[in-house]
Amino acid sequence: MSFEKVKNTIMETINCDEDKITIDARLKEDLGIDSLDAMELSMALEEAFGITIDEEALKDFDTVQKIVSYIDEQA
């Protein structure tokens, strides 16, 4: 599971409080991520994991769990 690496990437990219980043955290509601933050986060995740995230998948990223699941599927 890539949760810890995703969590660290979110903290570094969005400057979000570590305690708020849980596997069930919702990006907009719980972490306050807006569309610009989401683009920055997707680029940071692509770099951190050496993957490409397509736009359709990006639209489905509403929780940390969905990000982790997508990355695990790409591995």
Distance bins in CASP14 RR format, pairs under 12 A and 6 or more apart:
PFRMAT RR
TARGET T0000
AUTHOR 0000-0000-0000
RMODE 2
METHOD distances of the structure
MODEL  1
1 7 0 0 0 0 0 1 0 0 0 0 0
1 23 0 0 0 0 1 0 0 0 0 0 0
1 64 0 0 0 0 0 1 0 0 0 0 0
1 65 0 0 0 0 0 1 0 0 0 0 0
1 67 0 0 0 0 0 1 0 0 0 0 0
1 68 1 0 0 1 0 0 0 0 0 0 0
1 69 0 0 0 0 1 0 0 0 0 0 0
1 71 0 0 0 0 1 0 0 0 0 0 0
1 72 1 0 0 1 0 0 0 0 0 0 0
1 73 0 0 0 0 0 1 0 0 0 0 0
1 75 0 0 0 0 0 1 0 0 0 0 0
2 8 0 0 0 0 0 1 0 0 0 0 0
2 9 0 0 0 0 1 0 0 0 0 0 0
2 10 0 0 0 0 0 1 0 0 0 0 0
2 23 0 0 0 0 0 1 0 0 0 0 0
2 45 0 0 0 0 1 0 0 0 0 0 0
2 48 0 0 0 0 1 0 0 0 0 0 0
2 49 1 0 0 1 0 0 0 0 0 0 0
2 50 0 0 0 0 0 1 0 0 0 0 0
2 51 0 0 0 0 0 1 0 0 0 0 0
2 64 0 0 0 0 0 1 0 0 0 0 0
2 65 0 0 0 0 0 1 0 0 0 0 0
2 67 0 0 0 0 1 0 0 0 0 0 0
2 68 1 0 1 0 0 0 0 0 0 0 0
2 69 0 0 0 0 1 0 0 0 0 0 0
2 70 0 0 0 0 1 0 0 0 0 0 0
2 71 1 0 1 0 0 0 0 0 0 0 0
2 72 1 0 1 0 0 0 0 0 0 0 0
2 73 0 0 0 0 0 1 0 0 0 0 0
2 74 0 0 0 0 1 0 0 0 0 0 0
2 75 1 0 0 1 0 0 0 0 0 0 0
3 9 0 0 0 0 0 1 0 0 0 0 0
3 10 0 0 0 0 0 1 0 0 0 0 0
3 21 0 0 0 0 1 0 0 0 0 0 0
3 22 0 0 0 0 1 0 0 0 0 0 0
3 23 1 0 1 0 0 0 0 0 0 0 0
3 24 0 0 0 0 0 1 0 0 0 0 0
3 25 0 0 0 0 0 1 0 0 0 0 0
3 63 0 0 0 0 0 1 0 0 0 0 0
3 64 1 0 0 1 0 0 0 0 0 0 0
3 65 0 0 0 0 1 0 0 0 0 0 0
3 66 0 0 0 0 0 1 0 0 0 0 0
3 67 0 0 0 0 1 0 0 0 0 0 0
3 68 1 0 1 0 0 0 0 0 0 0 0
3 69 0 0 0 0 0 1 0 0 0 0 0
3 71 0 0 0 0 1 0 0 0 0 0 0
3 72 0 0 0 0 1 0 0 0 0 0 0
4 10 0 0 0 0 0 1 0 0 0 0 0
4 11 0 0 0 0 0 1 0 0 0 0 0
4 18 0 0 0 0 0 1 0 0 0 0 0
4 21 0 0 0 0 0 1 0 0 0 0 0
4 23 0 0 0 0 0 1 0 0 0 0 0
4 48 0 0 0 0 0 1 0 0 0 0 0
4 64 0 0 0 0 0 1 0 0 0 0 0
4 68 0 0 0 0 1 0 0 0 0 0 0
4 71 0 0 0 0 0 1 0 0 0 0 0
5 11 0 0 0 0 0 1 0 0 0 0 0
5 12 0 0 0 0 0 1 0 0 0 0 0
5 21 0 0 0 0 0 1 0 0 0 0 0
5 44 0 0 0 0 0 1 0 0 0 0 0
5 45 0 0 0 0 1 0 0 0 0 0 0
5 47 0 0 0 0 0 1 0 0 0 0 0
5 48 1 0 0 1 0 0 0 0 0 0 0
5 49 1 0 0 1 0 0 0 0 0 0 0
5 50 0 0 0 0 0 1 0 0 0 0 0
5 51 0 0 0 0 0 1 0 0 0 0 0
5 64 0 0 0 0 0 1 0 0 0 0 0
5 67 0 0 0 0 0 1 0 0 0 0 0
5 68 0 0 0 0 1 0 0 0 0 0 0
5 71 0 0 0 0 1 0 0 0 0 0 0
5 72 0 0 0 0 0 1 0 0 0 0 0
5 75 0 0 0 0 0 1 0 0 0 0 0
6 12 0 0 0 0 0 1 0 0 0 0 0
6 13 0 0 0 0 0 1 0 0 0 0 0
6 14 0 0 0 0 0 1 0 0 0 0 0
6 16 0 0 0 0 0 1 0 0 0 0 0
6 21 0 0 0 0 1 0 0 0 0 0 0
6 22 0 0 0 0 0 1 0 0 0 0 0
6 23 0 0 0 0 1 0 0 0 0 0 0
6 25 0 0 0 0 0 1 0 0 0 0 0
6 27 0 0 0 0 0 1 0 0 0 0 0
6 31 0 0 0 0 0 1 0 0 0 0 0
6 41 0 0 0 0 1 0 0 0 0 0 0
6 42 0 0 0 0 0 1 0 0 0 0 0
6 44 0 0 0 0 1 0 0 0 0 0 0
6 45 1 0 0 1 0 0 0 0 0 0 0
6 48 0 0 0 0 1 0 0 0 0 0 0
6 49 0 0 0 0 1 0 0 0 0 0 0
6 51 0 0 0 0 0 1 0 0 0 0 0
6 61 0 0 0 0 0 1 0 0 0 0 0
6 63 0 0 0 0 0 1 0 0 0 0 0
6 64 1 0 0 1 0 0 0 0 0 0 0
6 65 0 0 0 0 1 0 0 0 0 0 0
6 66 0 0 0 0 0 1 0 0 0 0 0
6 67 1 0 1 0 0 0 0 0 0 0 0
6 68 1 0 1 0 0 0 0 0 0 0 0
6 69 0 0 0 0 0 1 0 0 0 0 0
6 70 0 0 0 0 1 0 0 0 0 0 0
6 71 1 0 0 1 0 0 0 0 0 0 0
6 72 0 0 0 0 1 0 0 0 0 0 0
7 13 0 0 0 0 0 1 0 0 0 0 0
7 14 0 0 0 0 0 1 0 0 0 0 0
7 16 0 0 0 0 1 0 0 0 0 0 0
7 17 0 0 0 0 0 1 0 0 0 0 0
7 18 1 0 0 1 0 0 0 0 0 0 0
7 19 0 0 0 0 0 1 0 0 0 0 0
7 20 0 0 0 0 0 1 0 0 0 0 0
7 21 1 0 1 0 0 0 0 0 0 0 0
7 22 0 0 0 0 1 0 0 0 0 0 0
7 23 0 0 0 0 1 0 0 0 0 0 0
7 25 0 0 0 0 1 0 0 0 0 0 0
7 31 0 0 0 0 0 1 0 0 0 0 0
7 41 0 0 0 0 0 1 0 0 0 0 0
7 45 0 0 0 0 0 1 0 0 0 0 0
7 48 0 0 0 0 0 1 0 0 0 0 0
7 64 1 0 0 1 0 0 0 0 0 0 0
7 65 0 0 0 0 0 1 0 0 0 0 0
7 67 0 0 0 0 1 0 0 0 0 0 0
7 68 0 0 0 0 1 0 0 0 0 0 0
7 71 0 0 0 0 0 1 0 0 0 0 0
8 14 0 0 0 0 0 1 0 0 0 0 0
8 16 0 0 0 0 0 1 0 0 0 0 0
8 18 0 0 0 0 1 0 0 0 0 0 0
8 21 0 0 0 0 1 0 0 0 0 0 0
8 41 0 0 0 0 0 1 0 0 0 0 0
8 44 0 0 0 0 1 0 0 0 0 0 0
8 45 0 0 0 0 0 1 0 0 0 0 0
8 48 0 0 0 0 1 0 0 0 0 0 0
8 49 0 0 0 0 0 1 0 0 0 0 0
8 64 0 0 0 0 0 1 0 0 0 0 0
9 15 0 0 0 0 0 1 0 0 0 0 0
9 16 0 0 0 0 0 1 0 0 0 0 0
9 21 0 0 0 0 1 0 0 0 0 0 0
9 40 0 0 0 0 0 1 0 0 0 0 0
9 41 1 0 0 1 0 0 0 0 0 0 0
9 42 0 0 0 0 0 1 0 0 0 0 0
9 43 0 0 0 0 0 1 0 0 0 0 0
9 44 1 0 1 0 0 0 0 0 0 0 0
9 45 1 0 1 0 0 0 0 0 0 0 0
9 46 0 0 0 0 0 1 0 0 0 0 0
9 47 0 0 0 0 1 0 0 0 0 0 0
9 48 1 0 1 0 0 0 0 0 0 0 0
9 49 0 0 0 0 1 0 0 0 0 0 0
9 50 0 0 0 0 0 1 0 0 0 0 0
9 64 0 0 0 0 0 1 0 0 0 0 0
9 67 0 0 0 0 1 0 0 0 0 0 0
9 68 0 0 0 0 0 1 0 0 0 0 0
9 71 0 0 0 0 1 0 0 0 0 0 0
10 16 1 0 1 0 0 0 0 0 0 0 0
10 17 0 0 0 0 0 1 0 0 0 0 0
10 18 0 0 0 0 1 0 0 0 0 0 0
10 20 0 0 0 0 1 0 0 0 0 0 0
10 21 1 0 1 0 0 0 0 0 0 0 0
10 22 0 0 0 0 0 1 0 0 0 0 0
10 23 0 0 0 0 0 1 0 0 0 0 0
10 25 0 0 0 0 1 0 0 0 0 0 0
10 27 0 0 0 0 1 0 0 0 0 0 0
10 30 0 0 0 0 0 1 0 0 0 0 0
10 31 1 0 0 1 0 0 0 0 0 0 0
10 32 0 0 0 0 0 1 0 0 0 0 0
10 33 0 0 0 0 1 0 0 0 0 0 0
10 37 0 0 0 0 1 0 0 0 0 0 0
10 38 0 0 0 0 0 1 0 0 0 0 0
10 40 0 0 0 0 0 1 0 0 0 0 0
10 41 1 0 0 1 0 0 0 0 0 0 0
10 42 0 0 0 0 0 1 0 0 0 0 0
10 44 0 0 0 0 1 0 0 0 0 0 0
10 45 0 0 0 0 1 0 0 0 0 0 0
10 48 0 0 0 0 0 1 0 0 0 0 0
10 61 0 0 0 0 0 1 0 0 0 0 0
10 63 0 0 0 0 0 1 0 0 0 0 0
10 64 1 0 0 1 0 0 0 0 0 0 0
10 67 0 0 0 0 1 0 0 0 0 0 0
10 68 0 0 0 0 0 1 0 0 0 0 0
11 17 0 0 0 0 1 0 0 0 0 0 0
11 18 1 0 1 0 0 0 0 0 0 0 0
11 19 0 0 0 0 0 1 0 0 0 0 0
11 20 0 0 0 0 1 0 0 0 0 0 0
11 21 1 0 0 1 0 0 0 0 0 0 0
11 25 0 0 0 0 0 1 0 0 0 0 0
11 31 0 0 0 0 0 1 0 0 0 0 0
11 41 0 0 0 0 0 1 0 0 0 0 0
11 44 0 0 0 0 0 1 0 0 0 0 0
11 48 0 0 0 0 0 1 0 0 0 0 0
11 64 0 0 0 0 0 1 0 0 0 0 0
12 18 0 0 0 0 0 1 0 0 0 0 0
12 21 0 0 0 0 0 1 0 0 0 0 0
12 40 0 0 0 0 0 1 0 0 0 0 0
12 41 0 0 0 0 1 0 0 0 0 0 0
12 44 1 0 0 1 0 0 0 0 0 0 0
12 45 0 0 0 0 0 1 0 0 0 0 0
12 47 0 0 0 0 0 1 0 0 0 0 0
12 48 0 0 0 0 1 0 0 0 0 0 0
13 21 0 0 0 0 0 1 0 0 0 0 0
13 27 0 0 0 0 0 1 0 0 0 0 0
13 31 0 0 0 0 0 1 0 0 0 0 0
13 33 0 0 0 0 1 0 0 0 0 0 0
13 36 0 0 0 0 0 1 0 0 0 0 0
13 37 1 0 0 1 0 0 0 0 0 0 0
13 38 0 0 0 0 1 0 0 0 0 0 0
13 39 0 0 0 0 0 1 0 0 0 0 0
13 40 1 0 1 0 0 0 0 0 0 0 0
13 41 1 0 1 0 0 0 0 0 0 0 0
13 42 0 0 0 0 1 0 0 0 0 0 0
13 43 0 0 0 0 1 0 0 0 0 0 0
13 44 1 0 1 0 0 0 0 0 0 0 0
13 45 0 0 0 0 1 0 0 0 0 0 0
13 46 0 0 0 0 0 1 0 0 0 0 0
13 47 0 0 0 0 1 0 0 0 0 0 0
13 48 0 0 0 0 1 0 0 0 0 0 0
13 67 0 0 0 0 0 1 0 0 0 0 0
14 20 0 0 0 0 1 0 0 0 0 0 0
14 21 0 0 0 0 1 0 0 0 0 0 0
14 25 0 0 0 0 0 1 0 0 0 0 0
14 27 0 0 0 0 1 0 0 0 0 0 0
14 28 0 0 0 0 0 1 0 0 0 0 0
14 30 0 0 0 0 0 1 0 0 0 0 0
14 31 1 0 0 1 0 0 0 0 0 0 0
14 32 1 0 0 1 0 0 0 0 0 0 0
14 33 1 0 1 0 0 0 0 0 0 0 0
14 34 0 0 0 0 1 0 0 0 0 0 0
14 36 0 0 0 0 0 1 0 0 0 0 0
14 37 1 0 1 0 0 0 0 0 0 0 0
14 38 0 0 0 0 1 0 0 0 0 0 0
14 39 0 0 0 0 0 1 0 0 0 0 0
14 40 1 0 0 1 0 0 0 0 0 0 0
14 41 1 0 0 1 0 0 0 0 0 0 0
14 42 0 0 0 0 0 1 0 0 0 0 0
14 44 0 0 0 0 1 0 0 0 0 0 0
14 45 0 0 0 0 0 1 0 0 0 0 0
14 64 0 0 0 0 0 1 0 0 0 0 0
15 21 0 0 0 0 0 1 0 0 0 0 0
15 31 0 0 0 0 0 1 0 0 0 0 0
15 32 0 0 0 0 0 1 0 0 0 0 0
15 33 0 0 0 0 0 1 0 0 0 0 0
15 37 0 0 0 0 1 0 0 0 0 0 0
15 40 0 0 0 0 0 1 0 0 0 0 0
15 41 0 0 0 0 0 1 0 0 0 0 0
15 44 0 0 0 0 0 1 0 0 0 0 0
16 22 0 0 0 0 0 1 0 0 0 0 0
16 25 0 0 0 0 1 0 0 0 0 0 0
16 27 0 0 0 0 1 0 0 0 0 0 0
16 30 0 0 0 0 1 0 0 0 0 0 0
16 31 1 0 1 0 0 0 0 0 0 0 0
16 32 1 0 0 1 0 0 0 0 0 0 0
16 33 1 0 0 1 0 0 0 0 0 0 0
16 37 0 0 0 0 1 0 0 0 0 0 0
16 40 0 0 0 0 0 1 0 0 0 0 0
16 41 0 0 0 0 1 0 0 0 0 0 0
16 64 0 0 0 0 0 1 0 0 0 0 0
17 25 0 0 0 0 0 1 0 0 0 0 0
17 30 0 0 0 0 0 1 0 0 0 0 0
17 31 0 0 0 0 1 0 0 0 0 0 0
17 32 0 0 0 0 0 1 0 0 0 0 0
18 25 0 0 0 0 0 1 0 0 0 0 0
18 31 0 0 0 0 0 1 0 0 0 0 0
19 25 0 0 0 0 0 1 0 0 0 0 0
19 30 0 0 0 0 0 1 0 0 0 0 0
19 31 0 0 0 0 0 1 0 0 0 0 0
20 26 0 0 0 0 0 1 0 0 0 0 0
20 27 0 0 0 0 0 1 0 0 0 0 0
20 29 0 0 0 0 0 1 0 0 0 0 0
20 30 1 0 0 1 0 0 0 0 0 0 0
20 31 1 0 1 0 0 0 0 0 0 0 0
20 32 0 0 0 0 1 0 0 0 0 0 0
20 33 0 0 0 0 0 1 0 0 0 0 0
20 64 0 0 0 0 1 0 0 0 0 0 0
21 27 0 0 0 0 1 0 0 0 0 0 0
21 30 0 0 0 0 1 0 0 0 0 0 0
21 31 1 0 0 1 0 0 0 0 0 0 0
21 32 0 0 0 0 0 1 0 0 0 0 0
21 33 0 0 0 0 0 1 0 0 0 0 0
21 41 0 0 0 0 0 1 0 0 0 0 0
21 63 0 0 0 0 0 1 0 0 0 0 0
21 64 1 0 0 1 0 0 0 0 0 0 0
21 65 0 0 0 0 0 1 0 0 0 0 0
21 67 0 0 0 0 0 1 0 0 0 0 0
21 68 0 0 0 0 0 1 0 0 0 0 0
22 30 0 0 0 0 1 0 0 0 0 0 0
22 31 0 0 0 0 1 0 0 0 0 0 0
22 63 0 0 0 0 1 0 0 0 0 0 0
22 64 1 0 0 1 0 0 0 0 0 0 0
22 65 0 0 0 0 1 0 0 0 0 0 0
22 68 0 0 0 0 0 1 0 0 0 0 0
23 30 0 0 0 0 0 1 0 0 0 0 0
23 63 0 0 0 0 1 0 0 0 0 0 0
23 64 1 0 1 0 0 0 0 0 0 0 0
23 65 1 0 1 0 0 0 0 0 0 0 0
23 66 0 0 0 0 0 1 0 0 0 0 0
23 67 0 0 0 0 1 0 0 0 0 0 0
23 68 1 0 0 1 0 0 0 0 0 0 0
23 69 0 0 0 0 0 1 0 0 0 0 0
24 30 0 0 0 0 1 0 0 0 0 0 0
24 31 0 0 0 0 0 1 0 0 0 0 0
24 62 0 0 0 0 0 1 0 0 0 0 0
24 63 1 0 0 1 0 0 0 0 0 0 0
24 64 1 0 0 1 0 0 0 0 0 0 0
24 65 1 0 0 1 0 0 0 0 0 0 0
24 66 0 0 0 0 0 1 0 0 0 0 0
24 67 0 0 0 0 0 1 0 0 0 0 0
24 68 0 0 0 0 0 1 0 0 0 0 0
25 31 1 0 1 0 0 0 0 0 0 0 0
25 32 0 0 0 0 1 0 0 0 0 0 0
25 33 0 0 0 0 1 0 0 0 0 0 0
25 61 0 0 0 0 0 1 0 0 0 0 0
25 62 0 0 0 0 0 1 0 0 0 0 0
25 63 1 0 0 1 0 0 0 0 0 0 0
25 64 1 0 1 0 0 0 0 0 0 0 0
25 65 0 0 0 0 1 0 0 0 0 0 0
25 66 0 0 0 0 0 1 0 0 0 0 0
25 67 0 0 0 0 0 1 0 0 0 0 0
25 68 0 0 0 0 0 1 0 0 0 0 0
26 32 0 0 0 0 1 0 0 0 0 0 0
26 33 0 0 0 0 1 0 0 0 0 0 0
26 61 0 0 0 0 0 1 0 0 0 0 0
26 62 1 0 0 1 0 0 0 0 0 0 0
26 63 1 0 1 0 0 0 0 0 0 0 0
26 64 0 0 0 0 1 0 0 0 0 0 0
26 65 0 0 0 0 1 0 0 0 0 0 0
26 66 0 0 0 0 1 0 0 0 0 0 0
26 67 0 0 0 0 0 1 0 0 0 0 0
27 33 1 0 1 0 0 0 0 0 0 0 0
27 34 0 0 0 0 1 0 0 0 0 0 0
27 35 0 0 0 0 0 1 0 0 0 0 0
27 37 0 0 0 0 1 0 0 0 0 0 0
27 38 1 0 0 1 0 0 0 0 0 0 0
27 41 0 0 0 0 1 0 0 0 0 0 0
27 42 0 0 0 0 0 1 0 0 0 0 0
27 58 0 0 0 0 0 1 0 0 0 0 0
27 59 0 0 0 0 0 1 0 0 0 0 0
27 60 0 0 0 0 0 1 0 0 0 0 0
27 61 1 0 0 1 0 0 0 0 0 0 0
27 62 1 0 1 0 0 0 0 0 0 0 0
27 63 1 0 0 1 0 0 0 0 0 0 0
27 64 1 0 0 1 0 0 0 0 0 0 0
27 65 0 0 0 0 0 1 0 0 0 0 0
27 66 0 0 0 0 1 0 0 0 0 0 0
27 67 0 0 0 0 1 0 0 0 0 0 0
28 34 1 0 0 1 0 0 0 0 0 0 0
28 35 0 0 0 0 1 0 0 0 0 0 0
28 37 0 0 0 0 1 0 0 0 0 0 0
28 38 0 0 0 0 1 0 0 0 0 0 0
28 41 0 0 0 0 0 1 0 0 0 0 0
28 61 0 0 0 0 0 1 0 0 0 0 0
28 62 1 0 0 1 0 0 0 0 0 0 0
28 63 0 0 0 0 1 0 0 0 0 0 0
28 64 0 0 0 0 0 1 0 0 0 0 0
29 62 0 0 0 0 1 0 0 0 0 0 0
29 63 0 0 0 0 1 0 0 0 0 0 0
29 64 0 0 0 0 0 1 0 0 0 0 0
30 62 0 0 0 0 0 1 0 0 0 0 0
30 63 0 0 0 0 1 0 0 0 0 0 0
30 64 0 0 0 0 1 0 0 0 0 0 0
30 65 0 0 0 0 0 1 0 0 0 0 0
31 37 0 0 0 0 1 0 0 0 0 0 0
31 38 0 0 0 0 0 1 0 0 0 0 0
31 41 0 0 0 0 1 0 0 0 0 0 0
31 61 0 0 0 0 0 1 0 0 0 0 0
31 62 0 0 0 0 0 1 0 0 0 0 0
31 63 0 0 0 0 1 0 0 0 0 0 0
31 64 0 0 0 0 1 0 0 0 0 0 0
31 67 0 0 0 0 0 1 0 0 0 0 0
32 38 0 0 0 0 0 1 0 0 0 0 0
32 41 0 0 0 0 0 1 0 0 0 0 0
32 62 0 0 0 0 0 1 0 0 0 0 0
33 39 0 0 0 0 0 1 0 0 0 0 0
33 40 0 0 0 0 1 0 0 0 0 0 0
33 41 1 0 0 1 0 0 0 0 0 0 0
33 42 0 0 0 0 0 1 0 0 0 0 0
33 44 0 0 0 0 0 1 0 0 0 0 0
33 58 0 0 0 0 0 1 0 0 0 0 0
33 61 0 0 0 0 1 0 0 0 0 0 0
33 62 0 0 0 0 1 0 0 0 0 0 0
33 63 0 0 0 0 0 1 0 0 0 0 0
33 64 0 0 0 0 0 1 0 0 0 0 0
33 67 0 0 0 0 0 1 0 0 0 0 0
34 40 0 0 0 0 0 1 0 0 0 0 0
34 41 0 0 0 0 0 1 0 0 0 0 0
35 41 0 0 0 0 0 1 0 0 0 0 0
35 42 0 0 0 0 0 1 0 0 0 0 0
35 58 0 0 0 0 0 1 0 0 0 0 0
35 59 0 0 0 0 0 1 0 0 0 0 0
35 61 0 0 0 0 0 1 0 0 0 0 0
36 42 0 0 0 0 0 1 0 0 0 0 0
36 43 0 0 0 0 0 1 0 0 0 0 0
37 43 0 0 0 0 0 1 0 0 0 0 0
37 44 0 0 0 0 0 1 0 0 0 0 0
37 61 0 0 0 0 0 1 0 0 0 0 0
38 44 0 0 0 0 0 1 0 0 0 0 0
38 45 0 0 0 0 0 1 0 0 0 0 0
38 53 0 0 0 0 0 1 0 0 0 0 0
38 55 0 0 0 0 0 1 0 0 0 0 0
38 57 0 0 0 0 0 1 0 0 0 0 0
38 58 1 0 0 1 0 0 0 0 0 0 0
38 59 0 0 0 0 1 0 0 0 0 0 0
38 60 0 0 0 0 0 1 0 0 0 0 0
38 61 1 0 0 1 0 0 0 0 0 0 0
38 62 0 0 0 0 1 0 0 0 0 0 0
38 67 0 0 0 0 0 1 0 0 0 0 0
39 45 0 0 0 0 0 1 0 0 0 0 0
39 46 0 0 0 0 0 1 0 0 0 0 0
39 53 0 0 0 0 0 1 0 0 0 0 0
39 55 0 0 0 0 0 1 0 0 0 0 0
39 58 0 0 0 0 1 0 0 0 0 0 0
39 61 0 0 0 0 0 1 0 0 0 0 0
40 46 0 0 0 0 0 1 0 0 0 0 0
40 47 0 0 0 0 0 1 0 0 0 0 0
40 58 0 0 0 0 0 1 0 0 0 0 0
41 47 0 0 0 0 0 1 0 0 0 0 0
41 48 0 0 0 0 0 1 0 0 0 0 0
41 53 0 0 0 0 1 0 0 0 0 0 0
41 58 0 0 0 0 1 0 0 0 0 0 0
41 61 0 0 0 0 1 0 0 0 0 0 0
41 64 0 0 0 0 0 1 0 0 0 0 0
41 67 0 0 0 0 1 0 0 0 0 0 0
42 48 0 0 0 0 0 1 0 0 0 0 0
42 49 0 0 0 0 0 1 0 0 0 0 0
42 51 0 0 0 0 0 1 0 0 0 0 0
42 52 0 0 0 0 1 0 0 0 0 0 0
42 53 1 0 1 0 0 0 0 0 0 0 0
42 54 0 0 0 0 1 0 0 0 0 0 0
42 55 0 0 0 0 1 0 0 0 0 0 0
42 57 0 0 0 0 1 0 0 0 0 0 0
42 58 1 0 1 0 0 0 0 0 0 0 0
42 59 0 0 0 0 0 1 0 0 0 0 0
42 60 0 0 0 0 0 1 0 0 0 0 0
42 61 1 0 0 1 0 0 0 0 0 0 0
42 67 0 0 0 0 1 0 0 0 0 0 0
42 70 0 0 0 0 0 1 0 0 0 0 0
42 71 0 0 0 0 0 1 0 0 0 0 0
43 49 0 0 0 0 0 1 0 0 0 0 0
43 50 0 0 0 0 0 1 0 0 0 0 0
43 51 0 0 0 0 0 1 0 0 0 0 0
43 52 0 0 0 0 0 1 0 0 0 0 0
43 53 0 0 0 0 1 0 0 0 0 0 0
43 58 0 0 0 0 0 1 0 0 0 0 0
44 50 0 0 0 0 0 1 0 0 0 0 0
44 51 0 0 0 0 0 1 0 0 0 0 0
44 53 0 0 0 0 0 1 0 0 0 0 0
44 67 0 0 0 0 0 1 0 0 0 0 0
45 51 1 0 0 1 0 0 0 0 0 0 0
45 52 0 0 0 0 0 1 0 0 0 0 0
45 53 1 0 0 1 0 0 0 0 0 0 0
45 57 0 0 0 0 0 1 0 0 0 0 0
45 58 0 0 0 0 1 0 0 0 0 0 0
45 61 0 0 0 0 1 0 0 0 0 0 0
45 64 0 0 0 0 0 1 0 0 0 0 0
45 66 0 0 0 0 0 1 0 0 0 0 0
45 67 1 0 0 1 0 0 0 0 0 0 0
45 68 0 0 0 0 0 1 0 0 0 0 0
45 70 0 0 0 0 1 0 0 0 0 0 0
45 71 1 0 0 1 0 0 0 0 0 0 0
45 74 0 0 0 0 0 1 0 0 0 0 0
46 52 1 0 0 1 0 0 0 0 0 0 0
46 53 1 0 1 0 0 0 0 0 0 0 0
46 54 0 0 0 0 0 1 0 0 0 0 0
46 57 0 0 0 0 0 1 0 0 0 0 0
46 58 0 0 0 0 0 1 0 0 0 0 0
46 67 0 0 0 0 0 1 0 0 0 0 0
46 70 0 0 0 0 0 1 0 0 0 0 0
46 71 0 0 0 0 1 0 0 0 0 0 0
46 74 0 0 0 0 0 1 0 0 0 0 0
47 53 0 0 0 0 0 1 0 0 0 0 0
48 67 0 0 0 0 0 1 0 0 0 0 0
48 71 0 0 0 0 1 0 0 0 0 0 0
48 74 0 0 0 0 0 1 0 0 0 0 0
49 67 0 0 0 0 0 1 0 0 0 0 0
49 68 0 0 0 0 0 1 0 0 0 0 0
49 70 0 0 0 0 1 0 0 0 0 0 0
49 71 1 0 1 0 0 0 0 0 0 0 0
49 72 0 0 0 0 1 0 0 0 0 0 0
49 73 0 0 0 0 0 1 0 0 0 0 0
49 74 1 0 0 1 0 0 0 0 0 0 0
49 75 1 0 0 1 0 0 0 0 0 0 0
50 71 0 0 0 0 1 0 0 0 0 0 0
50 74 0 0 0 0 1 0 0 0 0 0 0
50 75 0 0 0 0 1 0 0 0 0 0 0
51 57 0 0 0 0 0 1 0 0 0 0 0
51 58 0 0 0 0 0 1 0 0 0 0 0
51 67 0 0 0 0 0 1 0 0 0 0 0
51 70 0 0 0 0 1 0 0 0 0 0 0
51 71 1 0 0 1 0 0 0 0 0 0 0
51 72 0 0 0 0 0 1 0 0 0 0 0
51 73 0 0 0 0 1 0 0 0 0 0 0
51 74 1 0 1 0 0 0 0 0 0 0 0
51 75 0 0 0 0 1 0 0 0 0 0 0
52 58 0 0 0 0 0 1 0 0 0 0 0
52 70 0 0 0 0 0 1 0 0 0 0 0
52 71 0 0 0 0 0 1 0 0 0 0 0
52 74 0 0 0 0 1 0 0 0 0 0 0
53 59 0 0 0 0 0 1 0 0 0 0 0
53 60 0 0 0 0 0 1 0 0 0 0 0
53 61 0 0 0 0 1 0 0 0 0 0 0
53 66 0 0 0 0 0 1 0 0 0 0 0
53 67 0 0 0 0 1 0 0 0 0 0 0
53 70 1 0 0 1 0 0 0 0 0 0 0
53 71 0 0 0 0 1 0 0 0 0 0 0
53 73 0 0 0 0 0 1 0 0 0 0 0
53 74 0 0 0 0 1 0 0 0 0 0 0
54 60 0 0 0 0 0 1 0 0 0 0 0
54 61 0 0 0 0 0 1 0 0 0 0 0
54 70 0 0 0 0 1 0 0 0 0 0 0
54 74 0 0 0 0 0 1 0 0 0 0 0
55 61 0 0 0 0 0 1 0 0 0 0 0
56 70 0 0 0 0 0 1 0 0 0 0 0
57 66 0 0 0 0 1 0 0 0 0 0 0
57 67 0 0 0 0 1 0 0 0 0 0 0
57 69 0 0 0 0 0 1 0 0 0 0 0
57 70 1 0 1 0 0 0 0 0 0 0 0
57 71 0 0 0 0 0 1 0 0 0 0 0
57 73 0 0 0 0 1 0 0 0 0 0 0
57 74 0 0 0 0 1 0 0 0 0 0 0
58 66 0 0 0 0 0 1 0 0 0 0 0
58 67 0 0 0 0 1 0 0 0 0 0 0
58 70 0 0 0 0 1 0 0 0 0 0 0
59 66 0 0 0 0 0 1 0 0 0 0 0
59 70 0 0 0 0 0 1 0 0 0 0 0
60 66 1 0 1 0 0 0 0 0 0 0 0
60 67 0 0 0 0 1 0 0 0 0 0 0
60 69 0 0 0 0 1 0 0 0 0 0 0
60 70 1 0 0 1 0 0 0 0 0 0 0
60 73 0 0 0 0 0 1 0 0 0 0 0
61 67 1 0 1 0 0 0 0 0 0 0 0
61 68 0 0 0 0 0 1 0 0 0 0 0
61 69 0 0 0 0 1 0 0 0 0 0 0
61 70 1 0 0 1 0 0 0 0 0 0 0
61 71 0 0 0 0 0 1 0 0 0 0 0
62 69 0 0 0 0 0 1 0 0 0 0 0
62 70 0 0 0 0 0 1 0 0 0 0 0
63 69 0 0 0 0 1 0 0 0 0 0 0
63 70 0 0 0 0 0 1 0 0 0 0 0
64 70 0 0 0 0 0 1 0 0 0 0 0
64 71 0 0 0 0 0 1 0 0 0 0 0
65 71 0 0 0 0 0 1 0 0 0 0 0
65 72 0 0 0 0 0 1 0 0 0 0 0
66 72 0 0 0 0 0 1 0 0 0 0 0
66 73 0 0 0 0 0 1 0 0 0 0 0
67 73 0 0 0 0 0 1 0 0 0 0 0
67 74 0 0 0 0 0 1 0 0 0 0 0
68 74 0 0 0 0 0 1 0 0 0 0 0
68 75 0 0 0 0 0 1 0 0 0 0 0
69 75 0 0 0 0 0 1 0 0 0 0 0
END
